[in-house]
Amino acid sequence: MLATMDDQLRSALEKAGATNRDTCNRFAVSISGQGQVVLLRPPLPFQPMSKADALLMAAWLVALAEDEPGQFTAALESVKRT
């Protein structure tokens, strides 16, 4: 059902002329009242995720979680070295 909803959303965006990069917050990444990052619609466990969706979710997480510029870059470089 979620795939169908995503397809419908993409179709509606295309009809509206939104041809640029998909930036839809489909995982509903949000900030709680306590300032914590929350996934209101997380992917299901063991459900395959496309690389595009993984990058989109990562972008939303970084956009809402990074308090100071460069925090994510430092974390990313550390992860790449592991």
HTML snippet that shows the backbone in 3Dmol.js (N, CA, C, O; Angstrom):
<script src="https://3Dmol.org/build/3Dmol-min.js"></script>
<div id="view" style="width:600px;height:400px;position:relative"></div>
<script>
const pdb = `
ATOM      1  N   MET A   1       0.819  -1.195   0.000  1.00  0.00           N
ATOM      2  CA  MET A   1       0.000   0.000   0.000  1.00  0.00           C
ATOM      3  C   MET A   1       0.863   1.261   0.000  1.00  0.00           C
ATOM      4  O   MET A   1       0.539   2.235  -0.679  1.00  0.00           O
ATOM      5  N   LEU A   2       1.974   1.246   0.768  1.00  0.00           N
ATOM      6  CA  LEU A   2       2.825   2.429   0.810  1.00  0.00           C
ATOM      7  C   LEU A   2       3.441   2.704  -0.548  1.00  0.00           C
ATOM      8  O   LEU A   2       3.559   3.861  -0.952  1.00  0.00           O
ATOM      9  N   ALA A   3       3.839   1.649  -1.263  1.00  0.00           N
ATOM     10  CA  ALA A   3       4.405   1.844  -2.593  1.00  0.00           C
ATOM     11  C   ALA A   3       3.374   2.489  -3.504  1.00  0.00           C
ATOM     12  O   ALA A   3       3.718   3.366  -4.296  1.00  0.00           O
ATOM     13  N   THR A   4       2.126   2.075  -3.407  1.00  0.00           N
ATOM     14  CA  THR A   4       1.064   2.654  -4.224  1.00  0.00           C
ATOM     15  C   THR A   4       0.890   4.135  -3.896  1.00  0.00           C
ATOM     16  O   THR A   4       0.724   4.958  -4.796  1.00  0.00           O
ATOM     17  N   MET A   5       0.929   4.474  -2.605  1.00  0.00           N
ATOM     18  CA  MET A   5       0.804   5.875  -2.202  1.00  0.00           C
ATOM     19  C   MET A   5       1.967   6.688  -2.753  1.00  0.00           C
ATOM     20  O   MET A   5       1.764   7.802  -3.235  1.00  0.00           O
ATOM     21  N   ASP A   6       3.199   6.142  -2.689  1.00  0.00           N
ATOM     22  CA  ASP A   6       4.359   6.846  -3.219  1.00  0.00           C
ATOM     23  C   ASP A   6       4.226   7.036  -4.724  1.00  0.00           C
ATOM     24  O   ASP A   6       4.549   8.104  -5.244  1.00  0.00           O
ATOM     25  N   ASP A   7       3.753   6.012  -5.427  1.00  0.00           N
ATOM     26  CA  ASP A   7       3.554   6.121  -6.872  1.00  0.00           C
ATOM     27  C   ASP A   7       2.526   7.193  -7.194  1.00  0.00           C
ATOM     28  O   ASP A   7       2.707   7.969  -8.133  1.00  0.00           O
ATOM     29  N   GLN A   8       1.453   7.240  -6.423  1.00  0.00           N
ATOM     30  CA  GLN A   8       0.413   8.248  -6.645  1.00  0.00           C
ATOM     31  C   GLN A   8       0.963   9.647  -6.382  1.00  0.00           C
ATOM     32  O   GLN A   8       0.656  10.589  -7.112  1.00  0.00           O
ATOM     33  N   LEU A   9       1.770   9.776  -5.342  1.00  0.00           N
ATOM     34  CA  LEU A   9       2.367  11.067  -5.015  1.00  0.00           C
ATOM     35  C   LEU A   9       3.312  11.512  -6.125  1.00  0.00           C
ATOM     36  O   LEU A   9       3.272  12.666  -6.550  1.00  0.00           O
ATOM     37  N   ARG A  10       4.162  10.601  -6.593  1.00  0.00           N
ATOM     38  CA  ARG A  10       5.076  10.938  -7.682  1.00  0.00           C
ATOM     39  C   ARG A  10       4.303  11.360  -8.936  1.00  0.00           C
ATOM     40  O   ARG A  10       4.665  12.327  -9.607  1.00  0.00           O
ATOM     41  N   SER A  11       3.238  10.621  -9.238  1.00  0.00           N
ATOM     42  CA  SER A  11       2.426  10.936 -10.415  1.00  0.00           C
ATOM     43  C   SER A  11       1.808  12.330 -10.285  1.00  0.00           C
ATOM     44  O   SER A  11       1.815  13.105 -11.241  1.00  0.00           O
ATOM     45  N   ALA A  12       1.283  12.642  -9.116  1.00  0.00           N
ATOM     46  CA  ALA A  12       0.671  13.955  -8.893  1.00  0.00           C
ATOM     47  C   ALA A  12       1.715  15.069  -9.008  1.00  0.00           C
ATOM     48  O   ALA A  12       1.434  16.129  -9.569  1.00  0.00           O
ATOM     49  N   LEU A  13       2.915  14.831  -8.478  1.00  0.00           N
ATOM     50  CA  LEU A  13       3.977  15.834  -8.567  1.00  0.00           C
ATOM     51  C   LEU A  13       4.417  16.056 -10.009  1.00  0.00           C
ATOM     52  O   LEU A  13       4.666  17.187 -10.427  1.00  0.00           O
ATOM     53  N   GLU A  14       4.509  14.955 -10.769  1.00  0.00           N
ATOM     54  CA  GLU A  14       4.885  15.075 -12.176  1.00  0.00           C
ATOM     55  C   GLU A  14       3.838  15.872 -12.955  1.00  0.00           C
ATOM     56  O   GLU A  14       4.177  16.710 -13.790  1.00  0.00           O
ATOM     57  N   LYS A  15       2.556  15.599 -12.670  1.00  0.00           N
ATOM     58  CA  LYS A  15       1.484  16.332 -13.353  1.00  0.00           C
ATOM     59  C   LYS A  15       1.513  17.806 -12.992  1.00  0.00           C
ATOM     60  O   LYS A  15       1.141  18.656 -13.801  1.00  0.00           O
ATOM     61  N   ALA A  16       1.954  18.111 -11.782  1.00  0.00           N
ATOM     62  CA  ALA A  16       2.015  19.502 -11.337  1.00  0.00           C
ATOM     63  C   ALA A  16       3.269  20.206 -11.865  1.00  0.00           C
ATOM     64  O   ALA A  16       3.460  21.402 -11.644  1.00  0.00           O
ATOM     65  N   GLY A  17       4.115  19.453 -12.564  1.00  0.00           N
ATOM     66  CA  GLY A  17       5.309  20.062 -13.141  1.00  0.00           C
ATOM     67  C   GLY A  17       6.521  20.005 -12.242  1.00  0.00           C
ATOM     68  O   GLY A  17       7.523  20.661 -12.528  1.00  0.00           O
ATOM     69  N   ALA A  18       6.466  19.249 -11.175  1.00  0.00           N
ATOM     70  CA  ALA A  18       7.605  19.117 -10.263  1.00  0.00           C
ATOM     71  C   ALA A  18       8.552  18.064 -10.830  1.00  0.00           C
ATOM     72  O   ALA A  18       8.429  16.876 -10.532  1.00  0.00           O
ATOM     73  N   THR A  19       9.490  18.512 -11.643  1.00  0.00           N
ATOM     74  CA  THR A  19      10.395  17.578 -12.306  1.00  0.00           C
ATOM     75  C   THR A  19      11.774  17.549 -11.664  1.00  0.00           C
ATOM     76  O   THR A  19      12.632  16.776 -12.088  1.00  0.00           O
ATOM     77  N   ASN A  20      12.001  18.379 -10.650  1.00  0.00           N
ATOM     78  CA  ASN A  20      13.310  18.378 -10.012  1.00  0.00           C
ATOM     79  C   ASN A  20      13.433  17.197  -9.041  1.00  0.00           C
ATOM     80  O   ASN A  20      12.527  16.369  -8.946  1.00  0.00           O
ATOM     81  N   ARG A  21      14.530  17.128  -8.343  1.00  0.00           N
ATOM     82  CA  ARG A  21      14.821  16.026  -7.439  1.00  0.00           C
ATOM     83  C   ARG A  21      13.699  15.830  -6.422  1.00  0.00           C
ATOM     84  O   ARG A  21      13.140  16.792  -5.896  1.00  0.00           O
ATOM     85  N   ASP A  22      13.387  14.568  -6.160  1.00  0.00           N
ATOM     86  CA  ASP A  22      12.356  14.222  -5.187  1.00  0.00           C
ATOM     87  C   ASP A  22      12.835  14.596  -3.792  1.00  0.00           C
ATOM     88  O   ASP A  22      13.858  14.087  -3.332  1.00  0.00           O
ATOM     89  N   THR A  23      12.114  15.473  -3.118  1.00  0.00           N
ATOM     90  CA  THR A  23      12.472  15.868  -1.762  1.00  0.00           C
ATOM     91  C   THR A  23      11.349  15.581  -0.773  1.00  0.00           C
ATOM     92  O   THR A  23      11.352  16.095   0.345  1.00  0.00           O
ATOM     93  N   CYS A  24      10.398  14.767  -1.184  1.00  0.00           N
ATOM     94  CA  CYS A  24       9.261  14.443  -0.327  1.00  0.00           C
ATOM     95  C   CYS A  24       9.731  13.780   0.970  1.00  0.00           C
ATOM     96  O   CYS A  24      10.542  12.855   0.938  1.00  0.00           O
ATOM     97  N   ASN A  25       9.238  14.240   2.076  1.00  0.00           N
ATOM     98  CA  ASN A  25       9.596  13.685   3.387  1.00  0.00           C
ATOM     99  C   ASN A  25       8.736  12.440   3.645  1.00  0.00           C
ATOM    100  O   ASN A  25       7.935  12.416   4.579  1.00  0.00           O
ATOM    101  N   ARG A  26       8.909  11.406   2.809  1.00  0.00           N
ATOM    102  CA  ARG A  26       8.038  10.227   2.864  1.00  0.00           C
ATOM    103  C   ARG A  26       8.229   9.397   4.128  1.00  0.00           C
ATOM    104  O   ARG A  26       7.367   8.585   4.464  1.00  0.00           O
ATOM    105  N   PHE A  27       9.344   9.585   4.834  1.00  0.00           N
ATOM    106  CA  PHE A  27       9.548   8.862   6.087  1.00  0.00           C
ATOM    107  C   PHE A  27       9.084   9.696   7.282  1.00  0.00           C
ATOM    108  O   PHE A  27       9.199   9.275   8.433  1.00  0.00           O
ATOM    109  N   ALA A  28       8.565  10.868   6.990  1.00  0.00           N
ATOM    110  CA  ALA A  28       8.045  11.784   8.008  1.00  0.00           C
ATOM    111  C   ALA A  28       9.071  12.021   9.115  1.00  0.00           C
ATOM    112  O   ALA A  28       8.778  11.854  10.299  1.00  0.00           O
ATOM    113  N   VAL A  29      10.279  12.413   8.706  1.00  0.00           N
ATOM    114  CA  VAL A  29      11.319  12.763   9.666  1.00  0.00           C
ATOM    115  C   VAL A  29      10.891  14.060  10.336  1.00  0.00           C
ATOM    116  O   VAL A  29      10.526  15.024   9.663  1.00  0.00           O
ATOM    117  N   SER A  30      10.937  14.081  11.656  1.00  0.00           N
ATOM    118  CA  SER A  30      10.423  15.225  12.393  1.00  0.00           C
ATOM    119  C   SER A  30      11.266  15.465  13.639  1.00  0.00           C
ATOM    120  O   SER A  30      12.145  14.670  13.973  1.00  0.00           O
ATOM    121  N   ILE A  31      10.990  16.556  14.310  1.00  0.00           N
ATOM    122  CA  ILE A  31      11.634  16.868  15.586  1.00  0.00           C
ATOM    123  C   ILE A  31      10.558  16.865  16.658  1.00  0.00           C
ATOM    124  O   ILE A  31       9.523  17.515  16.511  1.00  0.00           O
ATOM    125  N   SER A  32      10.806  16.128  17.741  1.00  0.00           N
ATOM    126  CA  SER A  32       9.836  16.053  18.836  1.00  0.00           C
ATOM    127  C   SER A  32       9.902  17.328  19.669  1.00  0.00           C
ATOM    128  O   SER A  32      10.785  18.164  19.475  1.00  0.00           O
ATOM    129  N   GLY A  33       8.970  17.465  20.586  1.00  0.00           N
ATOM    130  CA  GLY A  33       8.953  18.618  21.481  1.00  0.00           C
ATOM    131  C   GLY A  33      10.182  18.690  22.373  1.00  0.00           C
ATOM    132  O   GLY A  33      10.516  19.753  22.896  1.00  0.00           O
ATOM    133  N   GLN A  34      10.862  17.544  22.548  1.00  0.00           N
ATOM    134  CA  GLN A  34      12.082  17.497  23.360  1.00  0.00           C
ATOM    135  C   GLN A  34      13.336  17.678  22.506  1.00  0.00           C
ATOM    136  O   GLN A  34      14.455  17.560  23.006  1.00  0.00           O
ATOM    137  N   GLY A  35      13.148  17.963  21.222  1.00  0.00           N
ATOM    138  CA  GLY A  35      14.286  18.202  20.344  1.00  0.00           C
ATOM    139  C   GLY A  35      14.938  16.948  19.801  1.00  0.00           C
ATOM    140  O   GLY A  35      16.060  17.006  19.300  1.00  0.00           O
ATOM    141  N   GLN A  36      14.257  15.809  19.891  1.00  0.00           N
ATOM    142  CA  GLN A  36      14.801  14.562  19.370  1.00  0.00           C
ATOM    143  C   GLN A  36      14.277  14.312  17.961  1.00  0.00           C
ATOM    144  O   GLN A  36      13.153  14.683  17.624  1.00  0.00           O
ATOM    145  N   VAL A  37      15.113  13.675  17.148  1.00  0.00           N
ATOM    146  CA  VAL A  37      14.709  13.326  15.794  1.00  0.00           C
ATOM    147  C   VAL A  37      13.813  12.096  15.860  1.00  0.00           C
ATOM    148  O   VAL A  37      14.119  11.128  16.556  1.00  0.00           O
ATOM    149  N   VAL A  38      12.703  12.144  15.127  1.00  0.00           N
ATOM    150  CA  VAL A  38      11.720  11.065  15.151  1.00  0.00           C
ATOM    151  C   VAL A  38      11.373  10.680  13.711  1.00  0.00           C
ATOM    152  O   VAL A  38      11.164  11.547  12.862  1.00  0.00           O
ATOM    153  N   LEU A  39      11.315   9.369  13.443  1.00  0.00           N
ATOM    154  CA  LEU A  39      10.813   8.868  12.159  1.00  0.00           C
ATOM    155  C   LEU A  39       9.372   8.452  12.391  1.00  0.00           C
ATOM    156  O   LEU A  39       9.116   7.415  13.004  1.00  0.00           O
ATOM    157  N   LEU A  40       8.431   9.247  11.909  1.00  0.00           N
ATOM    158  CA  LEU A  40       7.019   8.934  12.117  1.00  0.00           C
ATOM    159  C   LEU A  40       6.531   7.825  11.190  1.00  0.00           C
ATOM    160  O   LEU A  40       5.520   7.176  11.461  1.00  0.00           O
ATOM    161  N   ARG A  41       7.254   7.617  10.104  1.00  0.00           N
ATOM    162  CA  ARG A  41       6.885   6.569   9.151  1.00  0.00           C
ATOM    163  C   ARG A  41       8.150   5.819   8.716  1.00  0.00           C
ATOM    164  O   ARG A  41       8.557   5.902   7.556  1.00  0.00           O
ATOM    165  N   PRO A  42       8.769   5.088   9.649  1.00  0.00           N
ATOM    166  CA  PRO A  42      10.039   4.418   9.323  1.00  0.00           C
ATOM    167  C   PRO A  42       9.824   3.259   8.358  1.00  0.00           C
ATOM    168  O   PRO A  42       8.722   2.722   8.246  1.00  0.00           O
ATOM    169  N   PRO A  43      10.898   2.881   7.658  1.00  0.00           N
ATOM    170  CA  PRO A  43      10.781   1.704   6.791  1.00  0.00           C
ATOM    171  C   PRO A  43      10.553   0.461   7.641  1.00  0.00           C
ATOM    172  O   PRO A  43      10.959   0.404   8.802  1.00  0.00           O
ATOM    173  N   LEU A  44       9.906  -0.519   7.055  1.00  0.00           N
ATOM    174  CA  LEU A  44       9.660  -1.770   7.772  1.00  0.00           C
ATOM    175  C   LEU A  44      10.961  -2.547   7.906  1.00  0.00           C
ATOM    176  O   LEU A  44      11.821  -2.464   7.029  1.00  0.00           O
ATOM    177  N   PRO A  45      11.119  -3.307   8.998  1.00  0.00           N
ATOM    178  CA  PRO A  45      12.331  -4.117   9.159  1.00  0.00           C
ATOM    179  C   PRO A  45      12.488  -5.102   7.996  1.00  0.00           C
ATOM    180  O   PRO A  45      11.512  -5.700   7.542  1.00  0.00           O
ATOM    181  N   PHE A  46      13.694  -5.256   7.533  1.00  0.00           N
ATOM    182  CA  PHE A  46      14.062  -6.192   6.469  1.00  0.00           C
ATOM    183  C   PHE A  46      13.411  -5.865   5.127  1.00  0.00           C
ATOM    184  O   PHE A  46      13.469  -6.680   4.207  1.00  0.00           O
ATOM    185  N   GLN A  47      12.801  -4.703   4.998  1.00  0.00           N
ATOM    186  CA  GLN A  47      12.213  -4.294   3.724  1.00  0.00           C
ATOM    187  C   GLN A  47      13.315  -3.661   2.876  1.00  0.00           C
ATOM    188  O   GLN A  47      13.984  -2.730   3.323  1.00  0.00           O
ATOM    189  N   PRO A  48      13.507  -4.161   1.657  1.00  0.00           N
ATOM    190  CA  PRO A  48      14.529  -3.545   0.800  1.00  0.00           C
ATOM    191  C   PRO A  48      14.212  -2.068   0.573  1.00  0.00           C
ATOM    192  O   PRO A  48      13.052  -1.675   0.450  1.00  0.00           O
ATOM    193  N   MET A  49      15.266  -1.269   0.523  1.00  0.00           N
ATOM    194  CA  MET A  49      15.118   0.169   0.300  1.00  0.00           C
ATOM    195  C   MET A  49      16.034   0.545  -0.858  1.00  0.00           C
ATOM    196  O   MET A  49      17.189   0.121  -0.907  1.00  0.00           O
ATOM    197  N   SER A  50      15.525   1.326  -1.772  1.00  0.00           N
ATOM    198  CA  SER A  50      16.369   1.762  -2.880  1.00  0.00           C
ATOM    199  C   SER A  50      17.445   2.712  -2.352  1.00  0.00           C
ATOM    200  O   SER A  50      17.293   3.322  -1.294  1.00  0.00           O
ATOM    201  N   LYS A  51      18.516   2.820  -3.100  1.00  0.00           N
ATOM    202  CA  LYS A  51      19.575   3.749  -2.709  1.00  0.00           C
ATOM    203  C   LYS A  51      19.061   5.183  -2.718  1.00  0.00           C
ATOM    204  O   LYS A  51      19.452   5.997  -1.881  1.00  0.00           O
ATOM    205  N   ALA A  52      18.187   5.486  -3.662  1.00  0.00           N
ATOM    206  CA  ALA A  52      17.613   6.839  -3.724  1.00  0.00           C
ATOM    207  C   ALA A  52      16.807   7.147  -2.464  1.00  0.00           C
ATOM    208  O   ALA A  52      16.912   8.242  -1.913  1.00  0.00           O
ATOM    209  N   ASP A  53      15.997   6.177  -2.001  1.00  0.00           N
ATOM    210  CA  ASP A  53      15.225   6.384  -0.772  1.00  0.00           C
ATOM    211  C   ASP A  53      16.140   6.481   0.440  1.00  0.00           C
ATOM    212  O   ASP A  53      15.888   7.278   1.344  1.00  0.00           O
ATOM    213  N   ALA A  54      17.200   5.678   0.467  1.00  0.00           N
ATOM    214  CA  ALA A  54      18.145   5.733   1.585  1.00  0.00           C
ATOM    215  C   ALA A  54      18.817   7.104   1.651  1.00  0.00           C
ATOM    216  O   ALA A  54      18.963   7.676   2.731  1.00  0.00           O
ATOM    217  N   LEU A  55      19.221   7.624   0.503  1.00  0.00           N
ATOM    218  CA  LEU A  55      19.841   8.950   0.478  1.00  0.00           C
ATOM    219  C   LEU A  55      18.849  10.046   0.856  1.00  0.00           C
ATOM    220  O   LEU A  55      19.206  11.009   1.533  1.00  0.00           O
ATOM    221  N   LEU A  56      17.607   9.894   0.415  1.00  0.00           N
ATOM    222  CA  LEU A  56      16.581  10.878   0.749  1.00  0.00           C
ATOM    223  C   LEU A  56      16.323  10.892   2.259  1.00  0.00           C
ATOM    224  O   LEU A  56      16.239  11.960   2.866  1.00  0.00           O
ATOM    225  N   MET A  57      16.197   9.704   2.862  1.00  0.00           N
ATOM    226  CA  MET A  57      15.978   9.641   4.301  1.00  0.00           C
ATOM    227  C   MET A  57      17.188  10.225   5.039  1.00  0.00           C
ATOM    228  O   MET A  57      17.026  10.964   6.010  1.00  0.00           O
ATOM    229  N   ALA A  58      18.397   9.894   4.578  1.00  0.00           N
ATOM    230  CA  ALA A  58      19.604  10.435   5.200  1.00  0.00           C
ATOM    231  C   ALA A  58      19.631  11.959   5.108  1.00  0.00           C
ATOM    232  O   ALA A  58      20.010  12.638   6.063  1.00  0.00           O
ATOM    233  N   ALA A  59      19.231  12.487   3.962  1.00  0.00           N
ATOM    234  CA  ALA A  59      19.221  13.945   3.791  1.00  0.00           C
ATOM    235  C   ALA A  59      18.258  14.608   4.769  1.00  0.00           C
ATOM    236  O   ALA A  59      18.582  15.634   5.368  1.00  0.00           O
ATOM    237  N   TRP A  60      17.072  14.021   4.929  1.00  0.00           N
ATOM    238  CA  TRP A  60      16.112  14.578   5.890  1.00  0.00           C
ATOM    239  C   TRP A  60      16.636  14.478   7.317  1.00  0.00           C
ATOM    240  O   TRP A  60      16.466  15.407   8.107  1.00  0.00           O
ATOM    241  N   LEU A  61      17.271  13.355   7.652  1.00  0.00           N
ATOM    242  CA  LEU A  61      17.836  13.202   8.994  1.00  0.00           C
ATOM    243  C   LEU A  61      18.904  14.256   9.253  1.00  0.00           C
ATOM    244  O   LEU A  61      18.919  14.876  10.316  1.00  0.00           O
ATOM    245  N   VAL A  62      19.787  14.459   8.299  1.00  0.00           N
ATOM    246  CA  VAL A  62      20.850  15.448   8.456  1.00  0.00           C
ATOM    247  C   VAL A  62      20.262  16.850   8.530  1.00  0.00           C
ATOM    248  O   VAL A  62      20.664  17.655   9.369  1.00  0.00           O
ATOM    249  N   ALA A  63      19.313  17.138   7.654  1.00  0.00           N
ATOM    250  CA  ALA A  63      18.725  18.482   7.625  1.00  0.00           C
ATOM    251  C   ALA A  63      18.103  18.857   8.966  1.00  0.00           C
ATOM    252  O   ALA A  63      18.174  20.014   9.382  1.00  0.00           O
ATOM    253  N   LEU A  64      17.503  17.899   9.635  1.00  0.00           N
ATOM    254  CA  LEU A  64      16.840  18.215  10.908  1.00  0.00           C
ATOM    255  C   LEU A  64      17.736  17.997  12.120  1.00  0.00           C
ATOM    256  O   LEU A  64      17.503  18.602  13.166  1.00  0.00           O
ATOM    257  N   ALA A  65      18.755  17.147  12.005  1.00  0.00           N
ATOM    258  CA  ALA A  65      19.574  16.815  13.174  1.00  0.00           C
ATOM    259  C   ALA A  65      20.838  17.654  13.288  1.00  0.00           C
ATOM    260  O   ALA A  65      21.350  17.839  14.392  1.00  0.00           O
ATOM    261  N   GLU A  66      21.348  18.162  12.183  1.00  0.00           N
ATOM    262  CA  GLU A  66      22.620  18.894  12.220  1.00  0.00           C
ATOM    263  C   GLU A  66      22.402  20.290  12.793  1.00  0.00           C
ATOM    264  O   GLU A  66      21.765  21.141  12.172  1.00  0.00           O
ATOM    265  N   ASP A  67      22.941  20.504  13.984  1.00  0.00           N
ATOM    266  CA  ASP A  67      22.798  21.807  14.643  1.00  0.00           C
ATOM    267  C   ASP A  67      23.830  22.817  14.149  1.00  0.00           C
ATOM    268  O   ASP A  67      23.549  24.012  14.057  1.00  0.00           O
ATOM    269  N   GLU A  68      25.018  22.328  13.836  1.00  0.00           N
ATOM    270  CA  GLU A  68      26.090  23.199  13.370  1.00  0.00           C
ATOM    271  C   GLU A  68      26.624  22.670  12.041  1.00  0.00           C
ATOM    272  O   GLU A  68      26.789  21.461  11.881  1.00  0.00           O
ATOM    273  N   PRO A  69      26.895  23.554  11.092  1.00  0.00           N
ATOM    274  CA  PRO A  69      27.441  23.096   9.814  1.00  0.00           C
ATOM    275  C   PRO A  69      28.718  22.278  10.022  1.00  0.00           C
ATOM    276  O   PRO A  69      29.580  22.643  10.822  1.00  0.00           O
ATOM    277  N   GLY A  70      28.820  21.185   9.299  1.00  0.00           N
ATOM    278  CA  GLY A  70      30.022  20.358   9.377  1.00  0.00           C
ATOM    279  C   GLY A  70      29.915  19.156  10.294  1.00  0.00           C
ATOM    280  O   GLY A  70      30.744  18.249  10.216  1.00  0.00           O
ATOM    281  N   GLN A  71      28.908  19.127  11.163  1.00  0.00           N
ATOM    282  CA  GLN A  71      28.766  17.981  12.062  1.00  0.00           C
ATOM    283  C   GLN A  71      28.583  16.689  11.277  1.00  0.00           C
ATOM    284  O   GLN A  71      29.196  15.670  11.596  1.00  0.00           O
ATOM    285  N   PHE A  72      27.741  16.735  10.254  1.00  0.00           N
ATOM    286  CA  PHE A  72      27.482  15.530   9.481  1.00  0.00           C
ATOM    287  C   PHE A  72      28.713  15.116   8.690  1.00  0.00           C
ATOM    288  O   PHE A  72      29.031  13.929   8.609  1.00  0.00           O
ATOM    289  N   THR A  73      29.398  16.073   8.115  1.00  0.00           N
ATOM    290  CA  THR A  73      30.583  15.750   7.326  1.00  0.00           C
ATOM    291  C   THR A  73      31.602  14.996   8.167  1.00  0.00           C
ATOM    292  O   THR A  73      32.188  14.020   7.700  1.00  0.00           O
ATOM    293  N   ALA A  74      31.818  15.435   9.396  1.00  0.00           N
ATOM    294  CA  ALA A  74      32.758  14.752  10.279  1.00  0.00           C
ATOM    295  C   ALA A  74      32.298  13.335  10.586  1.00  0.00           C
ATOM    296  O   ALA A  74      33.105  12.405  10.582  1.00  0.00           O
ATOM    297  N   ALA A  75      31.013  13.166  10.850  1.00  0.00           N
ATOM    298  CA  ALA A  75      30.473  11.828  11.132  1.00  0.00           C
ATOM    299  C   ALA A  75      30.567  10.933   9.898  1.00  0.00           C
ATOM    300  O   ALA A  75      30.914   9.757  10.009  1.00  0.00           O
ATOM    301  N   LEU A  76      30.263  11.479   8.734  1.00  0.00           N
ATOM    302  CA  LEU A  76      30.334  10.713   7.485  1.00  0.00           C
ATOM    303  C   LEU A  76      31.765  10.254   7.212  1.00  0.00           C
ATOM    304  O   LEU A  76      31.980   9.098   6.845  1.00  0.00           O
ATOM    305  N   GLU A  77      32.721  11.120   7.382  1.00  0.00           N
ATOM    306  CA  GLU A  77      34.108  10.737   7.152  1.00  0.00           C
ATOM    307  C   GLU A  77      34.551   9.637   8.125  1.00  0.00           C
ATOM    308  O   GLU A  77      35.300   8.737   7.743  1.00  0.00           O
ATOM    309  N   SER A  78      34.093   9.707   9.369  1.00  0.00           N
ATOM    310  CA  SER A  78      34.406   8.657  10.349  1.00  0.00           C
ATOM    311  C   SER A  78      33.806   7.324   9.943  1.00  0.00           C
ATOM    312  O   SER A  78      34.453   6.283  10.051  1.00  0.00           O
ATOM    313  N   VAL A  79      32.572   7.361   9.477  1.00  0.00           N
ATOM    314  CA  VAL A  79      31.895   6.122   9.044  1.00  0.00           C
ATOM    315  C   VAL A  79      32.610   5.531   7.835  1.00  0.00           C
ATOM    316  O   VAL A  79      32.788   4.315   7.759  1.00  0.00           O
ATOM    317  N   LYS A  80      33.020   6.371   6.893  1.00  0.00           N
ATOM    318  CA  LYS A  80      33.698   5.883   5.700  1.00  0.00           C
ATOM    319  C   LYS A  80      35.035   5.233   6.030  1.00  0.00           C
ATOM    320  O   LYS A  80      35.502   4.368   5.290  1.00  0.00           O
ATOM    321  N   ARG A  81      35.657   5.642   7.136  1.00  0.00           N
ATOM    322  CA  ARG A  81      36.949   5.066   7.534  1.00  0.00           C
ATOM    323  C   ARG A  81      36.799   3.743   8.280  1.00  0.00           C
ATOM    324  O   ARG A  81      37.802   3.084   8.554  1.00  0.00           O
ATOM    325  N   THR A  82      35.580   3.341   8.613  1.00  0.00           N
ATOM    326  CA  THR A  82      35.410   2.078   9.359  1.00  0.00           C
ATOM    327  C   THR A  82      35.332   0.892   8.429  1.00  0.00           C
ATOM    328  O   THR A  82      35.190  -0.242   8.886  1.00  0.00           O
TER     329      THR A  82
END
`;
const viewer = $3Dmol.createViewer("view");
viewer.addModel(pdb, "pdb");
viewer.setStyle({}, {cartoon: {color: "spectrum"}});
viewer.zoomTo();
viewer.render();
</script>
